[in-house]
Amino acid sequence: MSHEKRTIEFYVLAAFFTLFVLFLYGPLSAVFILSFQGPDGGLTFPLNGVSVHWFFNLFEQQAVGDFGASFKRSFTLGLMVMIVNVVVALLAGLAFRRKFRGATVLFYLSVASLVVPSIIISLGIGVVFQQLGLKPAWYSSAFGAHLTWTLPFGVLIMFAVFNRFSPAYEEAARDLGATSWQTFRHVLLPMIAPSLVGVGLFGFTLSYDEFARTLMTSGTYNTLPLEIYGMTTNVTTPVLYALGTVTTLFSFSIILGTLGTIYYLRRRQARLV
């Protein structure tokens, strides 16, 4: 009976996972296929020929939309957020290893933005900038808005990392005469480096595809998610699908590159140990 129960549970979980994969990648596969429409193809099935015409069309002057500039803005903004996310999350993780007065209040304040609707954050930051006479822009107001979304996740991840980190390694290094900086540089940092890479990836991806917190804070120039949203009501060719395919492949390449970096750091750490 126990074996039969486990078998039923396995098939239920397998069915659920299959439905999840279909729900997640089904729409992406449709976009991928339609991006290879022929030059005279439309936005729906069936395919009217097969070509890469719309991928080349991405690099041409568009009547509506500016793919290249919006991608550069999103990519640059993502890198800015990633760097700040890693540095602040690391410093917060180190600080909270020791108890200090007000730590609980500071923790809840740091994660409070996760429960506030994103559009409210975006609207509030946009209004404050206007009241101060400052012009909202993707590199200033949108940058701050994105940090309200990415930093709490980075901090929570580093808290989990340090909760599992044994201080015995640091104590052993200090017993051997290492200074605090040497202990951090040669013991602590290499051991948590894979986690920092993960925090950086998390911050980049959350910023790269963020829409709601960018809507009221990006100013005159759109980031890529805003540009794609604006194009959905104006573009009537499969160039939009080609853009979706390119950005999806770019996202997967970033993920694979990050996983490769984490694998390399862990192998290097294992050799050192």
ABEGO torsion letter per residue (X at the ends): XAAAAAAAAAAAAAAAAAAAAAAAAAAAAAAAAAAABBAABBABOBBBEBBAAAAAAAABBBABEBAAAAAAAAAAAAAAAAAAAAAAAAAAAAAAABBBBGAAAAAAAAAAAAABBAAAAAAAAAAAAAAAGBBBBAABAAAAAAAAAAAAAAAAAAAAAAAABBAAAAAAAAAAGBBAAAAAAAAAAAAAAAAAAAAAAAAAAAAAABAAAAAAAAEABBBAAAAAAAAAAABABAAAAAAAAAAAAAAAAAAAAAAAAAAAAAAAAAAAX
